[in-house]
Amino acid sequence: MVSGAFSRLLAPGLQKVFHRSYNEAPEMWQNFFKLEKSDRAFEEHFNWAGFEPFQSYNELEDIELRNAKPGFTVRYVHRKWGLGYQLSQELVDDNQYSGTIEQFPAHLARSARATKETVAATIFNQGFAAGQPGGDGVSLFNAAHPLQGFAGGTTSNTIATTALSHTALQAALVQLKRTRSDDSIFSPVTPKILLVPDQLGAAAREILGTPTVPYSTDRTINTLSDSGLQIVEWSYLTSPTAWFLLAPKEQTGLHYFERWPMRQIMKDIEENQSMKHLAYERYSFGFSDHYGTWGTQGV
């Protein structure tokens, strides 16, 4: 929205700089979260526990019936995020340094992008914290996710603190392959992404990018080199040792809901001959369940 002669004069150039600066770097969160639109104050995901394996039955016997067991509900509450700046008439009229004014929308756009990356990364950075439970009552990465089915029990998507290594990655892949769903049935997960902080990028490339196991004396064949894993380094991960495995985002419970897309307001303030440029949006990040994700805090 643009209101006032002063704002209309500056709006085209400022908006162009804003969009160019916002798109100058890729938004990494889009690799991990499913993007969905929302037209409500919040969204809820409800799951069912599923059924046990088929039961055998004899001639003339009825097939057994089971009632689906309800699981848990997860609510996504959208939050508003925004920032702005003010330009005086004097600053615009007396601008003697080419490009000075253009820096304002550029900085605003970078702030918007960095904020969204930070909010998204919080799901991983706090993914081991007991105080940030998911719908099943435990953290996203946990050794005792309760199974909601009739058989009960637990399942794990983490390993006790272990540094990123060839051996540790092999163990993690086996654990994902033996994932059980709420009905206790095997639901193997094939990860696509090895997500690491910048500090582990080189180690990840050594593990996956060499034909032999790194530093092995007998030149053991590296069976992980053709695992299909894509290494993604994310600067917004706060732990220098934590690392994660993720299935394709369509197969995980990681969600991003957009309630308001990015909006901008440019408005004249006649009382002091200035203009305001505001940008804001409303969204939520979260997870509906842990399936398709795996993580460890490292060492």
N, C-alpha and C positions, 0 to 999 in steps of 0.2 A: 504494500500500500504506500502510495506517494501522495503527500498533501502539502501544498504551498509552492509558490514560484521558485524559491531558493532550492527546495528539495528536487523539484522537477528538473531544474537545470543540472544538478549533480548526479541524479539517480542513475541514468544510463551507464555512465562511466564507473561509478562506485559498485553497481550491481555486477558489471562485467568483471571487475577486479575480484570481487567476492567469490563468484562462481569459479573463476580461473584458479584462484588460490586454494579454494576448497578441494578442487579436483587435481591439484598438482601432485598429490601422493595417493596411492590406493588406500582404501579403508580395509584394513586387514580383517576386521571383525566379520566382514561379509563371507569370509572363507569358512566360518564355523557356525554361524547362526542362520536359521531360516527366517527370511523376511516376510512378515505378514502385516496386512492392514487391519486397523481396528476402528470401530465407530462407537465404542463404548468407553466408560470411565475405567473399566478393567476387563480383562479376559480371564476365563477359567478353563482349565483342562482337567477332565475327570477320566480316570482309567479304571478298567476292569481287570481282574486278576487272571482271567482265562480259565482253561479247563485242564484237568489232568490228562494223562495219556489214555487212549482208547482202552476199553475193558472187553475182555473176551466174553462170549455168551454162547450158549448151546442151542440146539435145535428147539424151536417153539418158545424159546425164552425171549422176553422183551429186552430191547436195548436199554441200558441204564440211562437215566436222565440226571442232569446236574443243573443246579441254578448257578448262574454266573455270580461270582463273589465281587462286590464293589471294592475298589482300591482306595485311592486318596485323591484329593482335589488340590490343584495348584492355582493360585491367583496371581496374575500379572497386573500390577497397578502402575499406570503410566505417570511419569513425572515430567514436569515442565523444566526446560533448560533454556537459558537465554542470556544475552549480553548486548551492550550497545556502547556508542560513543557520541560525542557532541562536537560539531564544527561551528566555529564562530564565523560571522561574515568577514571579519578582519583577516582571519587565517586564510580564507579563500581568496579575498581580494589582494592580500599582500604576499601571497605565496611566491617566493622568489627561488625556491628550490624545486626543480622539476621532479615530480614523482612523490613528493612529501605527502600530499593528501591521499594518494593512492595506497599508501602504507596502512592507513586506518582500516579499510575494508579487508585488506589482505590479512592483517593480524586478527581481525574478527573471525574470518573464515577459518584460519588455522586453529583458533581457540575452539570453534565449534567442532572441528574434526577431532582435535585432541581430546575434547571432553567425551565424545562418543566412544572413542577407542578406550579411554580410561574406564568408563562405565562398563563397557563390554568385558574388558579384561578383569574387572572385579569378580566376575563369575568364576574365573580360574584362580585369581590371587587369593580369594577367600574360600576356595573350593574344598579346603581341608579343615575349615574352622567349624567347631561344634556349634558356635553361635549363629551359623548361617545354614540351617537345615533346609532340605528340600521337602517335598510332599510326604516322603516316607519317614521323615523325622530325623534323618542323619545327613551329614554333609554330602556334597556332590561326589567327592572321591573318598570312599569309605570301605573298610574291610568287612562291614556287617550291615549291608543293605537288607532290610527285612523283606522276605518274599511274601506277597500278599495272598497267595493261593492257599488252598485247603491243606497242603502238606506243610506249609510254613518253612522255616529255615532262613538262611541268609545267603547272600552272594557278595563278592568283592570286586571292586574295580580299582584296586591300588595294591602296592607292595610296600612293605616297611621301608623306610628311607634307604634308597639305594641310588648311587651315582649312575648317570647315563653311561652305559657300556654295551658292548656286543652281547655279553651274557645277560645283562639286565633287560635289554630290549627283546631278546629271544624269550625270556620268561614272561614278559608282559604280553607278547603276542600269543603265547600258549594260554595264558589266563583269559585273554579276550575270546579265544576260540572255544573256551569251556564256559562261557557266560550262560547262566540260567535265567530264564524269564520268571515272572511271578508264579507261573504254574509249574515251576521246577523242571520245565523242558529245556533241553539245550537250545540256545539261540546264539550260534557262533557269530562273532563280530569280526569283520575284516576291516581294519583301520586303513584310512587313506592318508592321514596327515600325522607326521611327527612334529609336534609343536614344541618349540624350545625358546628360551630367552636368548638374547644376542650372545651371551657368554658361552652358550653350548653349541652355537652354530657350527664351529669348526669340528668339534667332536662328533656331531651328528653326521657331517659330511664324510668324515673318516670311516665311521661305522658302515654307512650305506654306499659309499662311493668307491670302494676298493674291491678288487676281485678276490682278495684273501682277507682273512680275519686280521684286523689291525694289530700289529706288534706280535703276531704269532710266529714262533720260531720254525714251525714245520710247514708254513705256507698253507694252512688249512683253508679250504674253499669257503668263501663268505656267502652263506646261503641267504643272507639278508640283502645282498646287493640287488636282487631281482624281486624284492618284496612288494614293489610298487608304491612304497611310502614316499610321500612328498614332504620334504623338510620345509617348515615355515618358521621363520624367526620373527618374534613379536617383541618389539621394544617396550611394550606396556606391561609385560610380565615382570613383577617386582622381585621374585626370587631368582637368584642367579643359578640355582641348582635344580629347581623343579622342572619336570618335563611331562609331556602329555601325548596320548594317542587318541585320534578321533576318527570315527567312521565318516563317510560322506554326510554332509549336514542334513540331507533328507532322511537319514536313518538314525538321527539322534534326537534328543529332547531339548536341544538348545534352540531358543526362540528369541526373535526380536519383533516387537509389535510397534508399528508406527501409527500413533494417534493423530498427530499433526506433522505434516512434512515441514521442511525448513521454510519459514516465512520471514519476510523482511518488511520493516516499516521505516519510511523516511518522512519526517514531519517538520515543518517550520515552527520555530518558537519565536513568535513576533516580539514578545516582551524584551528579549535580549539579542535579537537579530542573529539567531543561530539555527541550526538544524540538528535533529537527532536521527541517528541510524541505528535501528534495533534489529536483531535477528533472534529467532526463537523457534523451538520445536518441542514436541512432546512424544515420549516413547518409553518403552520398557524392555529390559533384557532379563532373561531368566532361563530356568530349565524345568521341564515337566517330569523328567526322570533321568536316571544315570545311564541308560542303555546307549551303547555306542561311544562312550567316553571312558577314558582311563587316565590316571595321573599318579605321580609320586612326587613327594617334596624333595627328592634327591638326598643329598647328604647335609 
